[in-house]
């Protein structure tokens, strides 16, 4: 049973986002980004109460900007998904989750050492240039269910 319901179009858009956000960090880095995408679809809390599908997550707008910068600035996001990224996206959707992105709802590249918190959320780990953050305790139990 997949972690979240999805269609072929979801695999495609997720694969494009994983590549756009983390191609330089290889397959593992793209899997961590995919983890965050799926976690946001599962989480029924904080900024993610109204996103239930992969498409909702990818195109979510927060504070007049897309949650994922690549939607408005990413040339890679608008290129066709490749087979390798589609396979990685399916892995995330079906079963894959690992530390530091296992329960993470946020990540970013600070171009410096990872801060201990980001918007009040605790740092859980780093993979190459991306820092990952889980929800603070008792604020989003639903992210641990998927």
C-alpha positions in Angstrom: 0.0 0.0 0.0 1.5 3.4 -1.0 2.2 6.0 1.6 -0.1 8.4 -0.2 -2.6 7.9 -3.1 -1.1 9.0 -6.4 -1.6 9.0 -10.2 1.0 8.9 -13.0 0.7 12.7 -13.2 1.8 12.9 -9.6 4.8 10.8 -10.2 5.7 13.0 -13.1 5.4 16.4 -11.3 7.1 15.0 -8.2 10.0 13.6 -10.2 10.5 17.0 -11.9 10.5 18.8 -8.5 13.0 16.3 -7.0 15.4 16.9 -9.9 14.9 20.6 -9.9 15.6 20.9 -6.1 18.4 18.3 -5.7 19.9 17.0 -8.9 23.3 18.1 -7.7 23.0 16.0 -4.6 22.4 12.8 -6.6 19.8 10.1 -6.2 20.0 10.1 -2.4 19.5 13.9 -2.2 16.5 13.6 -4.6 15.0 10.9 -2.4 15.2 13.2 0.7 13.4 16.0 -1.2 10.8 13.4 -2.3 10.4 12.4 1.3 9.5 16.0 2.3 7.0 16.2 -0.6 5.2 13.0 0.6 5.4 14.0 4.2 3.6 17.3 3.4 0.8 15.4 1.7 0.4 13.2 4.8 0.7 15.9 7.4 -2.6 17.4 8.5 -1.1 20.2 10.6 0.7 23.5 10.6 1.0 24.9 7.0 -0.1 21.7 5.4 -3.7 21.3 6.5 -5.1 22.1 3.1 -2.7 20.0 1.0 -3.7 16.4 0.4 -2.3 15.5 -3.0 1.1 15.7 -4.5 0.0 18.4 -6.9 -1.4 20.4 -3.9 2.0 20.2 -2.3 4.1 21.1 -5.3 2.0 24.1 -6.2 1.2 25.3 -2.6 1.5 29.1 -2.2 2.6 30.5 1.2 3.0 34.2 1.7 2.5 35.1 -1.9 5.2 32.7 -3.1 5.3 29.0 -4.1 6.6 26.8 -1.3 9.1 25.3 -3.8 11.2 28.0 -5.4 11.7 25.8 -8.6 8.0 26.3 -9.6 8.7 30.0 -10.4 12.4 30.0 -10.9 13.4 26.5 -12.0 14.1 25.7 -15.6 14.7 22.1 -14.6 11.2 21.8 -13.2 9.7 22.6 -16.6 11.7 19.9 -18.4 10.3 16.5 -19.0 10.8 14.0 -16.1 13.4 11.4 -16.8 13.0 7.7 -16.0 15.5 7.7 -13.2 13.6 10.5 -11.3 10.3 8.8 -11.9 11.6 5.6 -10.3 12.8 7.6 -7.3 9.5 9.4 -7.0 7.7 6.1 -7.0 10.0 4.8 -4.3 9.0 7.7 -2.1 5.4 7.4 -2.8 5.3 3.7 -2.2 7.6 3.2 0.8 10.9 5.0 1.0 11.8 7.3 3.9 15.1 7.7 5.7 16.8 10.0 8.2 17.4 13.0 8.0 14.3 13.5 5.8 12.2 10.6 7.3 9.7 12.9 9.1 11.0 16.3 7.7 8.5 18.8 6.4 11.1 21.5 5.5 14.5 21.6 4.0 16.7 24.4 2.6 20.3 25.2 1.6 21.6 27.9 3.9 24.9 28.3 2.0 26.4 28.1 5.6 26.2 25.8 8.5 22.7 24.5 9.3 20.9 26.5 12.0 19.6 24.5 15.0 16.0 25.6 14.2 14.3 27.0 11.1 11.1 29.0 11.7 11.0 27.4 15.2 11.3 23.8 13.9 14.1 21.6 15.1 17.1 20.5 12.8 17.1 16.8 12.2 20.1 16.4 9.9 21.9 17.4 6.8 22.6 15.7 3.5 25.2 17.5 1.4 24.0 21.2 1.1 20.4 20.6 2.4 19.4 21.0 6.0 16.2 19.1 7.1 13.7 20.1 9.8 10.9 18.1 11.5 8.0 19.6 13.2 8.5 20.5 16.9 7.2 17.9 19.3 3.4 17.6 19.7 2.7 20.0 16.8 2.2 17.5 13.9 1.7 13.9 15.0 0.1 13.0 11.6 3.5 13.2 9.9 4.5 10.1 11.7 1.5 8.1 10.5 2.4 7.7 6.8 
